[in-house]
Amino acid sequence: MKKLAYIMIVSSLLVWSCSSKHDQPSATAESCNTTTCENPEHKHAAKGGQEHDGQEHGGKEHGGQEHGGQEHGGKEHEGQEHGGQAAQSFTAAEIKAAMNAHITMREENGVFTIKDEKTGEDLKLKFVKIHDPVRKIEGKGYFACTDFEVIGQSGKLYDLDFWLSPMDGKLKITEEKIHKNPVKTADGWEKKARYTFINDNPVEID
């Protein structure tokens, strides 16, 4: 009889102890049975590790680029939008290069031959230099002035003018003209002009 009473007292004490711990928010979850615990403040560790270990969902949300490569492949407009060639502007070096190429092409054994329109004579000349600066004439292409020396007569110089125009992306000489001819003086040779320029146009001198 005494043993039965003792067992009943111990059982009552155990039930009261667990019930009081569940009523207190500060009680730890580990101190009670996780299977029967109904305390919302307790967070018991899930089986097999932490509740959220690392990322919530495996892998990357958007791996790499959202749109691989270019959104629009290649060029938007192939070919030319407008027909014809873009306007070109040539440098002084390009003008001189075209001049030198033309003179070399016109020479024969180093002799540049040009017909004098006034006298009808075929002049035999040797190239000396291109004057600086070469020029661009608006609406008329490009222009260069040069010195040529009479073969075998040192210092006897002709001043020749050349006009150039763009053709097929390159400069081509379109006109050759004797601007000044040599005249003998007491001091040697000097050049006498046959024409002057008015509004970029050659005008003969009487």
Secondary structure, 3 states (H helix, E strand, C coil): CHHHHHHHHHHHHHHHHHHHHHCCCCCCHHHCCCCCCCCCCCCCCCCCCCCCCCCCCCCCCCCCCCCCCCCCCCCCCCCCCCCCCCCCCCCHHHHHHHHHHHHHHHCECCEEEEECCCCCCEEEEEEEEECCCCEEECCCEEEEEEEEEECCCCCCEEEEEEEEEEECCEEEEEEEEEEEEEEEECCEEEEEECEEEECCEEEECC
